[in-house]
């Protein structure tokens, strides 16, 4: 169970670093790569929300599974 929290923490750290890269407004390939990674994290969150609805997990526990804070 602790592995899930560690993975979520790593993904959340990377998510906020990627947001920082996008806010710098540099005109290079790092913006494209950051955007692609952010889209992947958004897709993971959508899949997690879908699974929470499917397995009837309480909304209060959503912070344990989502990368981006709701």
mmCIF file of the N, C-alpha and C atoms, coordinates in Angstrom:
data_MODEL
# 
_entry.id   MODEL 
# 
loop_
_atom_site.group_PDB 
_atom_site.id 
_atom_site.type_symbol 
_atom_site.label_atom_id 
_atom_site.label_alt_id 
_atom_site.label_comp_id 
_atom_site.label_asym_id 
_atom_site.label_entity_id 
_atom_site.label_seq_id 
_atom_site.pdbx_PDB_ins_code 
_atom_site.Cartn_x 
_atom_site.Cartn_y 
_atom_site.Cartn_z 
_atom_site.occupancy 
_atom_site.B_iso_or_equiv 
_atom_site.pdbx_formal_charge 
_atom_site.auth_seq_id 
_atom_site.auth_comp_id 
_atom_site.auth_asym_id 
_atom_site.auth_atom_id 
_atom_site.pdbx_PDB_model_num 
ATOM 1   N N  . UNK A 1 1  ? 0.817   -1.187 0.000   1.00 0.00 ? 1  UNK A N  1 
ATOM 2   C CA . UNK A 1 1  ? 0.000   0.000  0.000   1.00 0.00 ? 1  UNK A CA 1 
ATOM 3   C C  . UNK A 1 1  ? 0.869   1.262  0.000   1.00 0.00 ? 1  UNK A C  1 
ATOM 4   N N  . UNK A 1 2  ? 2.020   1.181  0.635   1.00 0.00 ? 2  UNK A N  1 
ATOM 5   C CA . UNK A 1 2  ? 2.887   2.343  0.706   1.00 0.00 ? 2  UNK A CA 1 
ATOM 6   C C  . UNK A 1 2  ? 3.481   2.671  -0.666  1.00 0.00 ? 2  UNK A C  1 
ATOM 7   N N  . UNK A 1 3  ? 3.633   1.661  -1.528  1.00 0.00 ? 3  UNK A N  1 
ATOM 8   C CA . UNK A 1 3  ? 4.150   1.903  -2.870  1.00 0.00 ? 3  UNK A CA 1 
ATOM 9   C C  . UNK A 1 3  ? 3.226   2.808  -3.671  1.00 0.00 ? 3  UNK A C  1 
ATOM 10  N N  . UNK A 1 4  ? 1.915   2.677  -3.457  1.00 0.00 ? 4  UNK A N  1 
ATOM 11  C CA . UNK A 1 4  ? 0.948   3.515  -4.162  1.00 0.00 ? 4  UNK A CA 1 
ATOM 12  C C  . UNK A 1 4  ? 1.141   4.968  -3.777  1.00 0.00 ? 4  UNK A C  1 
ATOM 13  N N  . UNK A 1 5  ? 1.319   5.232  -2.493  1.00 0.00 ? 5  UNK A N  1 
ATOM 14  C CA . UNK A 1 5  ? 1.500   6.603  -2.041  1.00 0.00 ? 5  UNK A CA 1 
ATOM 15  C C  . UNK A 1 5  ? 2.825   7.177  -2.541  1.00 0.00 ? 5  UNK A C  1 
ATOM 16  N N  . UNK A 1 6  ? 3.868   6.367  -2.566  1.00 0.00 ? 6  UNK A N  1 
ATOM 17  C CA . UNK A 1 6  ? 5.162   6.844  -3.043  1.00 0.00 ? 6  UNK A CA 1 
ATOM 18  C C  . UNK A 1 6  ? 5.086   7.167  -4.529  1.00 0.00 ? 6  UNK A C  1 
ATOM 19  N N  . UNK A 1 7  ? 4.439   6.313  -5.297  1.00 0.00 ? 7  UNK A N  1 
ATOM 20  C CA . UNK A 1 7  ? 4.292   6.570  -6.728  1.00 0.00 ? 7  UNK A CA 1 
ATOM 21  C C  . UNK A 1 7  ? 3.478   7.839  -6.973  1.00 0.00 ? 7  UNK A C  1 
ATOM 22  N N  . UNK A 1 8  ? 2.403   8.023  -6.213  1.00 0.00 ? 8  UNK A N  1 
ATOM 23  C CA . UNK A 1 8  ? 1.580   9.223  -6.356  1.00 0.00 ? 8  UNK A CA 1 
ATOM 24  C C  . UNK A 1 8  ? 2.380   10.464 -6.000  1.00 0.00 ? 8  UNK A C  1 
ATOM 25  N N  . UNK A 1 9  ? 3.189   10.385 -4.955  1.00 0.00 ? 9  UNK A N  1 
ATOM 26  C CA . UNK A 1 9  ? 4.017   11.519 -4.558  1.00 0.00 ? 9  UNK A CA 1 
ATOM 27  C C  . UNK A 1 9  ? 5.041   11.872 -5.631  1.00 0.00 ? 9  UNK A C  1 
ATOM 28  N N  . UNK A 1 10 ? 5.658   10.865 -6.219  1.00 0.00 ? 10 UNK A N  1 
ATOM 29  C CA . UNK A 1 10 ? 6.622   11.116 -7.287  1.00 0.00 ? 10 UNK A CA 1 
ATOM 30  C C  . UNK A 1 10 ? 5.941   11.745 -8.503  1.00 0.00 ? 10 UNK A C  1 
ATOM 31  N N  . UNK A 1 11 ? 4.779   11.209 -8.856  1.00 0.00 ? 11 UNK A N  1 
ATOM 32  C CA . UNK A 1 11 ? 4.051   11.758 -9.996  1.00 0.00 ? 11 UNK A CA 1 
ATOM 33  C C  . UNK A 1 11 ? 3.578   13.180 -9.723  1.00 0.00 ? 11 UNK A C  1 
ATOM 34  N N  . UNK A 1 12 ? 3.153   13.452 -8.505  1.00 0.00 ? 12 UNK A N  1 
ATOM 35  C CA . UNK A 1 12 ? 2.700   14.799 -8.160  1.00 0.00 ? 12 UNK A CA 1 
ATOM 36  C C  . UNK A 1 12 ? 3.866   15.791 -8.205  1.00 0.00 ? 12 UNK A C  1 
ATOM 37  N N  . UNK A 1 13 ? 5.033   15.378 -7.717  1.00 0.00 ? 13 UNK A N  1 
ATOM 38  C CA . UNK A 1 13 ? 6.214   16.230 -7.772  1.00 0.00 ? 13 UNK A CA 1 
ATOM 39  C C  . UNK A 1 13 ? 6.563   16.553 -9.227  1.00 0.00 ? 13 UNK A C  1 
ATOM 40  N N  . UNK A 1 14 ? 6.573   15.527 -10.068 1.00 0.00 ? 14 UNK A N  1 
ATOM 41  C CA . UNK A 1 14 ? 6.872   15.724 -11.483 1.00 0.00 ? 14 UNK A CA 1 
ATOM 42  C C  . UNK A 1 14 ? 5.824   16.613 -12.138 1.00 0.00 ? 14 UNK A C  1 
ATOM 43  N N  . UNK A 1 15 ? 4.562   16.436 -11.764 1.00 0.00 ? 15 UNK A N  1 
ATOM 44  C CA . UNK A 1 15 ? 3.470   17.233 -12.326 1.00 0.00 ? 15 UNK A CA 1 
ATOM 45  C C  . UNK A 1 15 ? 3.706   18.719 -12.066 1.00 0.00 ? 15 UNK A C  1 
ATOM 46  N N  . UNK A 1 16 ? 4.027   19.077 -10.840 1.00 0.00 ? 16 UNK A N  1 
ATOM 47  C CA . UNK A 1 16 ? 4.224   20.493 -10.522 1.00 0.00 ? 16 UNK A CA 1 
ATOM 48  C C  . UNK A 1 16 ? 5.512   21.042 -11.136 1.00 0.00 ? 16 UNK A C  1 
ATOM 49  N N  . UNK A 1 17 ? 6.533   20.214 -11.299 1.00 0.00 ? 17 UNK A N  1 
ATOM 50  C CA . UNK A 1 17 ? 7.735   20.656 -12.006 1.00 0.00 ? 17 UNK A CA 1 
ATOM 51  C C  . UNK A 1 17 ? 7.430   20.930 -13.481 1.00 0.00 ? 17 UNK A C  1 
ATOM 52  N N  . UNK A 1 18 ? 6.597   20.097 -14.093 1.00 0.00 ? 18 UNK A N  1 
ATOM 53  C CA . UNK A 1 18 ? 6.216   20.298 -15.489 1.00 0.00 ? 18 UNK A CA 1 
ATOM 54  C C  . UNK A 1 18 ? 5.378   21.561 -15.661 1.00 0.00 ? 18 UNK A C  1 
ATOM 55  N N  . UNK A 1 19 ? 4.510   21.836 -14.700 1.00 0.00 ? 19 UNK A N  1 
ATOM 56  C CA . UNK A 1 19 ? 3.741   23.078 -14.733 1.00 0.00 ? 19 UNK A CA 1 
ATOM 57  C C  . UNK A 1 19 ? 4.700   24.265 -14.690 1.00 0.00 ? 19 UNK A C  1 
ATOM 58  N N  . UNK A 1 20 ? 5.724   24.179 -13.869 1.00 0.00 ? 20 UNK A N  1 
ATOM 59  C CA . UNK A 1 20 ? 6.723   25.240 -13.786 1.00 0.00 ? 20 UNK A CA 1 
ATOM 60  C C  . UNK A 1 20 ? 7.459   25.438 -15.101 1.00 0.00 ? 20 UNK A C  1 
ATOM 61  N N  . UNK A 1 21 ? 7.751   24.349 -15.798 1.00 0.00 ? 21 UNK A N  1 
ATOM 62  C CA . UNK A 1 21 ? 8.410   24.446 -17.103 1.00 0.00 ? 21 UNK A CA 1 
ATOM 63  C C  . UNK A 1 21 ? 7.520   25.167 -18.098 1.00 0.00 ? 21 UNK A C  1 
ATOM 64  N N  . UNK A 1 22 ? 6.234   24.855 -18.097 1.00 0.00 ? 22 UNK A N  1 
ATOM 65  C CA . UNK A 1 22 ? 5.318   25.510 -19.023 1.00 0.00 ? 22 UNK A CA 1 
ATOM 66  C C  . UNK A 1 22 ? 5.168   26.998 -18.720 1.00 0.00 ? 22 UNK A C  1 
ATOM 67  N N  . UNK A 1 23 ? 5.239   27.371 -17.473 1.00 0.00 ? 23 UNK A N  1 
ATOM 68  C CA . UNK A 1 23 ? 5.070   28.776 -17.098 1.00 0.00 ? 23 UNK A CA 1 
ATOM 69  C C  . UNK A 1 23 ? 6.280   29.630 -17.439 1.00 0.00 ? 23 UNK A C  1 
ATOM 70  N N  . UNK A 1 24 ? 7.425   29.016 -17.670 1.00 0.00 ? 24 UNK A N  1 
ATOM 71  C CA . UNK A 1 24 ? 8.622   29.782 -18.021 1.00 0.00 ? 24 UNK A CA 1 
ATOM 72  C C  . UNK A 1 24 ? 8.551   30.351 -19.435 1.00 0.00 ? 24 UNK A C  1 
ATOM 73  N N  . UNK A 1 25 ? 7.681   29.806 -20.277 1.00 0.00 ? 25 UNK A N  1 
ATOM 74  C CA . UNK A 1 25 ? 7.470   30.281 -21.650 1.00 0.00 ? 25 UNK A CA 1 
ATOM 75  C C  . UNK A 1 25 ? 8.732   30.267 -22.506 1.00 0.00 ? 25 UNK A C  1 
ATOM 76  N N  . UNK A 1 26 ? 9.565   29.270 -22.320 1.00 0.00 ? 26 UNK A N  1 
ATOM 77  C CA . UNK A 1 26 ? 10.707  29.120 -23.211 1.00 0.00 ? 26 UNK A CA 1 
ATOM 78  C C  . UNK A 1 26 ? 10.211  28.531 -24.526 1.00 0.00 ? 26 UNK A C  1 
ATOM 79  N N  . UNK A 1 27 ? 10.849  28.911 -25.593 1.00 0.00 ? 27 UNK A N  1 
ATOM 80  C CA . UNK A 1 27 ? 10.444  28.419 -26.915 1.00 0.00 ? 27 UNK A CA 1 
ATOM 81  C C  . UNK A 1 27 ? 11.406  27.306 -27.353 1.00 0.00 ? 27 UNK A C  1 
ATOM 82  N N  . UNK A 1 28 ? 11.213  26.143 -26.757 1.00 0.00 ? 28 UNK A N  1 
ATOM 83  C CA . UNK A 1 28 ? 12.027  25.009 -27.155 1.00 0.00 ? 28 UNK A CA 1 
ATOM 84  C C  . UNK A 1 28 ? 11.220  23.725 -26.973 1.00 0.00 ? 28 UNK A C  1 
ATOM 85  N N  . UNK A 1 29 ? 11.886  22.616 -27.148 1.00 0.00 ? 29 UNK A N  1 
ATOM 86  C CA . UNK A 1 29 ? 11.200  21.330 -27.136 1.00 0.00 ? 29 UNK A CA 1 
ATOM 87  C C  . UNK A 1 29 ? 10.731  20.933 -25.739 1.00 0.00 ? 29 UNK A C  1 
ATOM 88  N N  . UNK A 1 30 ? 11.272  21.551 -24.696 1.00 0.00 ? 30 UNK A N  1 
ATOM 89  C CA . UNK A 1 30 ? 10.876  21.178 -23.336 1.00 0.00 ? 30 UNK A CA 1 
ATOM 90  C C  . UNK A 1 30 ? 9.393   21.477 -23.085 1.00 0.00 ? 30 UNK A C  1 
ATOM 91  N N  . UNK A 1 31 ? 8.852   22.510 -23.724 1.00 0.00 ? 31 UNK A N  1 
ATOM 92  C CA . UNK A 1 31 ? 7.419   22.790 -23.578 1.00 0.00 ? 31 UNK A CA 1 
ATOM 93  C C  . UNK A 1 31 ? 6.575   21.668 -24.174 1.00 0.00 ? 31 UNK A C  1 
ATOM 94  N N  . UNK A 1 32 ? 6.970   21.174 -25.311 1.00 0.00 ? 32 UNK A N  1 
ATOM 95  C CA . UNK A 1 32 ? 6.219   20.099 -25.957 1.00 0.00 ? 32 UNK A CA 1 
ATOM 96  C C  . UNK A 1 32 ? 6.285   18.827 -25.127 1.00 0.00 ? 32 UNK A C  1 
ATOM 97  N N  . UNK A 1 33 ? 7.471   18.499 -24.640 1.00 0.00 ? 33 UNK A N  1 
ATOM 98  C CA . UNK A 1 33 ? 7.622   17.293 -23.825 1.00 0.00 ? 33 UNK A CA 1 
ATOM 99  C C  . UNK A 1 33 ? 6.855   17.416 -22.504 1.00 0.00 ? 33 UNK A C  1 
ATOM 100 N N  . UNK A 1 34 ? 6.897   18.602 -21.896 1.00 0.00 ? 34 UNK A N  1 
ATOM 101 C CA . UNK A 1 34 ? 6.161   18.821 -20.649 1.00 0.00 ? 34 UNK A CA 1 
ATOM 102 C C  . UNK A 1 34 ? 4.665   18.687 -20.892 1.00 0.00 ? 34 UNK A C  1 
ATOM 103 N N  . UNK A 1 35 ? 4.184   19.233 -21.987 1.00 0.00 ? 35 UNK A N  1 
ATOM 104 C CA . UNK A 1 35 ? 2.756   19.143 -22.294 1.00 0.00 ? 35 UNK A CA 1 
ATOM 105 C C  . UNK A 1 35 ? 2.325   17.700 -22.540 1.00 0.00 ? 35 UNK A C  1 
ATOM 106 N N  . UNK A 1 36 ? 3.157   16.945 -23.234 1.00 0.00 ? 36 UNK A N  1 
ATOM 107 C CA . UNK A 1 36 ? 2.831   15.535 -23.466 1.00 0.00 ? 36 UNK A CA 1 
ATOM 108 C C  . UNK A 1 36 ? 2.760   14.758 -22.154 1.00 0.00 ? 36 UNK A C  1 
ATOM 109 N N  . UNK A 1 37 ? 3.682   15.027 -21.256 1.00 0.00 ? 37 UNK A N  1 
ATOM 110 C CA . UNK A 1 37 ? 3.677   14.341 -19.960 1.00 0.00 ? 37 UNK A CA 1 
ATOM 111 C C  . UNK A 1 37 ? 2.473   14.762 -19.127 1.00 0.00 ? 37 UNK A C  1 
ATOM 112 N N  . UNK A 1 38 ? 2.107   16.038 -19.164 1.00 0.00 ? 38 UNK A N  1 
ATOM 113 C CA . UNK A 1 38 ? 0.931   16.511 -18.428 1.00 0.00 ? 38 UNK A CA 1 
ATOM 114 C C  . UNK A 1 38 ? -0.348  15.871 -18.951 1.00 0.00 ? 38 UNK A C  1 
ATOM 115 N N  . UNK A 1 39 ? -0.425  15.689 -20.255 1.00 0.00 ? 39 UNK A N  1 
ATOM 116 C CA . UNK A 1 39 ? -1.594  15.018 -20.829 1.00 0.00 ? 39 UNK A CA 1 
ATOM 117 C C  . UNK A 1 39 ? -1.658  13.576 -20.349 1.00 0.00 ? 39 UNK A C  1 
ATOM 118 N N  . UNK A 1 40 ? -0.513  12.923 -20.246 1.00 0.00 ? 40 UNK A N  1 
ATOM 119 C CA . UNK A 1 40 ? -0.488  11.550 -19.735 1.00 0.00 ? 40 UNK A CA 1 
ATOM 120 C C  . UNK A 1 40 ? -0.989  11.497 -18.289 1.00 0.00 ? 40 UNK A C  1 
ATOM 121 N N  . UNK A 1 41 ? -0.577  12.479 -17.464 1.00 0.00 ? 41 UNK A N  1 
ATOM 122 C CA . UNK A 1 41 ? -1.054  12.523 -16.086 1.00 0.00 ? 41 UNK A CA 1 
ATOM 123 C C  . UNK A 1 41 ? -2.547  12.788 -16.016 1.00 0.00 ? 41 UNK A C  1 
ATOM 124 N N  . UNK A 1 42 ? -3.063  13.628 -16.915 1.00 0.00 ? 42 UNK A N  1 
ATOM 125 C CA . UNK A 1 42 ? -4.499  13.886 -16.962 1.00 0.00 ? 42 UNK A CA 1 
ATOM 126 C C  . UNK A 1 42 ? -5.263  12.609 -17.319 1.00 0.00 ? 42 UNK A C  1 
ATOM 127 N N  . UNK A 1 43 ? -4.738  11.854 -18.261 1.00 0.00 ? 43 UNK A N  1 
ATOM 128 C CA . UNK A 1 43 ? -5.372  10.589 -18.646 1.00 0.00 ? 43 UNK A CA 1 
ATOM 129 C C  . UNK A 1 43 ? -5.364  9.610  -17.477 1.00 0.00 ? 43 UNK A C  1 
ATOM 130 N N  . UNK A 1 44 ? -4.256  9.543  -16.748 1.00 0.00 ? 44 UNK A N  1 
ATOM 131 C CA . UNK A 1 44 ? -4.202  8.664  -15.562 1.00 0.00 ? 44 UNK A CA 1 
ATOM 132 C C  . UNK A 1 44 ? -5.248  9.060  -14.533 1.00 0.00 ? 44 UNK A C  1 
ATOM 133 N N  . UNK A 1 45 ? -5.417  10.375 -14.323 1.00 0.00 ? 45 UNK A N  1 
ATOM 134 C CA . UNK A 1 45 ? -6.424  10.834 -13.363 1.00 0.00 ? 45 UNK A CA 1 
ATOM 135 C C  . UNK A 1 45 ? -7.834  10.479 -13.829 1.00 0.00 ? 45 UNK A C  1 
ATOM 136 N N  . UNK A 1 46 ? -8.095  10.613 -15.112 1.00 0.00 ? 46 UNK A N  1 
ATOM 137 C CA . UNK A 1 46 ? -9.420  10.264 -15.639 1.00 0.00 ? 46 UNK A CA 1 
ATOM 138 C C  . UNK A 1 46 ? -9.688  8.775  -15.458 1.00 0.00 ? 46 UNK A C  1 
ATOM 139 N N  . UNK A 1 47 ? -8.685  7.955  -15.706 1.00 0.00 ? 47 UNK A N  1 
ATOM 140 C CA . UNK A 1 47 ? -8.845  6.507  -15.506 1.00 0.00 ? 47 UNK A CA 1 
ATOM 141 C C  . UNK A 1 47 ? -9.072  6.209  -14.025 1.00 0.00 ? 47 UNK A C  1 
ATOM 142 N N  . UNK A 1 48 ? -8.351  6.891  -13.138 1.00 0.00 ? 48 UNK A N  1 
ATOM 143 C CA . UNK A 1 48 ? -8.533  6.671  -11.698 1.00 0.00 ? 48 UNK A CA 1 
ATOM 144 C C  . UNK A 1 48 ? -9.931  7.078  -11.258 1.00 0.00 ? 48 UNK A C  1 
ATOM 145 N N  . UNK A 1 49 ? -10.432 8.191  -11.772 1.00 0.00 ? 49 UNK A N  1 
ATOM 146 C CA . UNK A 1 49 ? -11.792 8.633  -11.415 1.00 0.00 ? 49 UNK A CA 1 
ATOM 147 C C  . UNK A 1 49 ? -12.814 7.624  -11.917 1.00 0.00 ? 49 UNK A C  1 
ATOM 148 N N  . UNK A 1 50 ? -12.612 7.121  -13.119 1.00 0.00 ? 50 UNK A N  1 
ATOM 149 C CA . UNK A 1 50 ? -13.526 6.115  -13.669 1.00 0.00 ? 50 UNK A CA 1 
ATOM 150 C C  . UNK A 1 50 ? -13.536 4.852  -12.811 1.00 0.00 ? 50 UNK A C  1 
ATOM 151 N N  . UNK A 1 51 ? -12.366 4.421  -12.369 1.00 0.00 ? 51 UNK A N  1 
ATOM 152 C CA . UNK A 1 51 ? -12.297 3.242  -11.519 1.00 0.00 ? 51 UNK A CA 1 
ATOM 153 C C  . UNK A 1 51 ? -12.923 3.504  -10.143 1.00 0.00 ? 51 UNK A C  1 
ATOM 154 N N  . UNK A 1 52 ? -12.779 4.722  -9.629  1.00 0.00 ? 52 UNK A N  1 
ATOM 155 C CA . UNK A 1 52 ? -13.397 5.043  -8.341  1.00 0.00 ? 52 UNK A CA 1 
ATOM 156 C C  . UNK A 1 52 ? -14.916 4.990  -8.441  1.00 0.00 ? 52 UNK A C  1 
ATOM 157 N N  . UNK A 1 53 ? -15.457 5.438  -9.562  1.00 0.00 ? 53 UNK A N  1 
ATOM 158 C CA . UNK A 1 53 ? -16.910 5.358  -9.764  1.00 0.00 ? 53 UNK A CA 1 
ATOM 159 C C  . UNK A 1 53 ? -17.320 3.900  -9.925  1.00 0.00 ? 53 UNK A C  1 
ATOM 160 N N  . UNK A 1 54 ? -16.535 3.157  -10.672 1.00 0.00 ? 54 UNK A N  1 
ATOM 161 C CA . UNK A 1 54 ? -16.867 1.751  -10.923 1.00 0.00 ? 54 UNK A CA 1 
ATOM 162 C C  . UNK A 1 54 ? -16.879 0.934  -9.631  1.00 0.00 ? 54 UNK A C  1 
ATOM 163 N N  . UNK A 1 55 ? -15.878 1.138  -8.777  1.00 0.00 ? 55 UNK A N  1 
ATOM 164 C CA . UNK A 1 55 ? -15.762 0.362  -7.545  1.00 0.00 ? 55 UNK A CA 1 
ATOM 165 C C  . UNK A 1 55 ? -16.391 1.054  -6.343  1.00 0.00 ? 55 UNK A C  1 
ATOM 166 N N  . UNK A 1 56 ? -17.094 2.154  -6.604  1.00 0.00 ? 56 UNK A N  1 
ATOM 167 C CA . UNK A 1 56 ? -17.849 2.886  -5.573  1.00 0.00 ? 56 UNK A CA 1 
ATOM 168 C C  . UNK A 1 56 ? -16.960 3.304  -4.399  1.00 0.00 ? 56 UNK A C  1 
ATOM 169 N N  . UNK A 1 57 ? -15.806 3.872  -4.717  1.00 0.00 ? 57 UNK A N  1 
ATOM 170 C CA . UNK A 1 57 ? -14.900 4.391  -3.693  1.00 0.00 ? 57 UNK A CA 1 
ATOM 171 C C  . UNK A 1 57 ? -15.378 5.777  -3.302  1.00 0.00 ? 57 UNK A C  1 
ATOM 172 N N  . UNK A 1 58 ? -15.302 6.073  -2.031  1.00 0.00 ? 58 UNK A N  1 
ATOM 173 C CA . UNK A 1 58 ? -15.786 7.350  -1.504  1.00 0.00 ? 58 UNK A CA 1 
ATOM 174 C C  . UNK A 1 58 ? -14.992 8.517  -2.087  1.00 0.00 ? 58 UNK A C  1 
ATOM 175 N N  . UNK A 1 59 ? -15.679 9.638  -2.293  1.00 0.00 ? 59 UNK A N  1 
ATOM 176 C CA . UNK A 1 59 ? -15.054 10.840 -2.856  1.00 0.00 ? 59 UNK A CA 1 
ATOM 177 C C  . UNK A 1 59 ? -13.941 11.368 -1.962  1.00 0.00 ? 59 UNK A C  1 
ATOM 178 N N  . UNK A 1 60 ? -14.070 11.215 -0.652  1.00 0.00 ? 60 UNK A N  1 
ATOM 179 C CA . UNK A 1 60 ? -13.053 11.722 0.280   1.00 0.00 ? 60 UNK A CA 1 
ATOM 180 C C  . UNK A 1 60 ? -11.721 10.996 0.139   1.00 0.00 ? 60 UNK A C  1 
ATOM 181 N N  . UNK A 1 61 ? -11.745 9.793  -0.390  1.00 0.00 ? 61 UNK A N  1 
ATOM 182 C CA . UNK A 1 61 ? -10.514 9.028  -0.582  1.00 0.00 ? 61 UNK A CA 1 
ATOM 183 C C  . UNK A 1 61 ? -9.852  9.317  -1.928  1.00 0.00 ? 61 UNK A C  1 
ATOM 184 N N  . UNK A 1 62 ? -10.421 10.214 -2.709  1.00 0.00 ? 62 UNK A N  1 
ATOM 185 C CA . UNK A 1 62 ? -9.886  10.481 -4.043  1.00 0.00 ? 62 UNK A CA 1 
ATOM 186 C C  . UNK A 1 62 ? -8.487  11.075 -3.994  1.00 0.00 ? 62 UNK A C  1 
ATOM 187 N N  . UNK A 1 63 ? -8.144  11.789 -2.933  1.00 0.00 ? 63 UNK A N  1 
ATOM 188 C CA . UNK A 1 63 ? -6.808  12.371 -2.834  1.00 0.00 ? 63 UNK A CA 1 
ATOM 189 C C  . UNK A 1 63 ? -5.728  11.318 -2.705  1.00 0.00 ? 63 UNK A C  1 
ATOM 190 N N  . UNK A 1 64 ? -6.102  10.109 -2.334  1.00 0.00 ? 64 UNK A N  1 
ATOM 191 C CA . UNK A 1 64 ? -5.122  9.021  -2.218  1.00 0.00 ? 64 UNK A CA 1 
ATOM 192 C C  . UNK A 1 64 ? -4.711  8.456  -3.570  1.00 0.00 ? 64 UNK A C  1 
ATOM 193 N N  . UNK A 1 65 ? -5.512  8.727  -4.610  1.00 0.00 ? 65 UNK A N  1 
ATOM 194 C CA . UNK A 1 65 ? -5.270  8.093  -5.891  1.00 0.00 ? 65 UNK A CA 1 
ATOM 195 C C  . UNK A 1 65 ? -4.966  9.056  -7.028  1.00 0.00 ? 65 UNK A C  1 
ATOM 196 N N  . UNK A 1 66 ? -5.353  10.308 -6.900  1.00 0.00 ? 66 UNK A N  1 
ATOM 197 C CA . UNK A 1 66 ? -5.205  11.262 -7.992  1.00 0.00 ? 66 UNK A CA 1 
ATOM 198 C C  . UNK A 1 66 ? -3.870  11.987 -7.913  1.00 0.00 ? 66 UNK A C  1 
ATOM 199 N N  . UNK A 1 67 ? -3.332  12.296 -9.073  1.00 0.00 ? 67 UNK A N  1 
ATOM 200 C CA . UNK A 1 67 ? -2.073  13.026 -9.144  1.00 0.00 ? 67 UNK A CA 1 
ATOM 201 C C  . UNK A 1 67 ? -2.326  14.505 -8.903  1.00 0.00 ? 67 UNK A C  1 
ATOM 202 N N  . UNK A 1 68 ? -3.307  15.051 -9.601  1.00 0.00 ? 68 UNK A N  1 
ATOM 203 C CA . UNK A 1 68 ? -3.638  16.466 -9.451  1.00 0.00 ? 68 UNK A CA 1 
ATOM 204 C C  . UNK A 1 68 ? -4.678  16.620 -8.349  1.00 0.00 ? 68 UNK A C  1 
ATOM 205 N N  . UNK A 1 69 ? -4.490  17.602 -7.497  1.00 0.00 ? 69 UNK A N  1 
ATOM 206 C CA . UNK A 1 69 ? -5.444  17.828 -6.400  1.00 0.00 ? 69 UNK A CA 1 
ATOM 207 C C  . UNK A 1 69 ? -6.782  18.294 -6.964  1.00 0.00 ? 69 UNK A C  1 
ATOM 208 N N  . UNK A 1 70 ? -7.845  17.751 -6.405  1.00 0.00 ? 70 UNK A N  1 
ATOM 209 C CA . UNK A 1 70 ? -9.195  18.114 -6.864  1.00 0.00 ? 70 UNK A CA 1 
ATOM 210 C C  . UNK A 1 70 ? -9.746  19.205 -5.998  1.00 0.00 ? 70 UNK A C  1 
# 
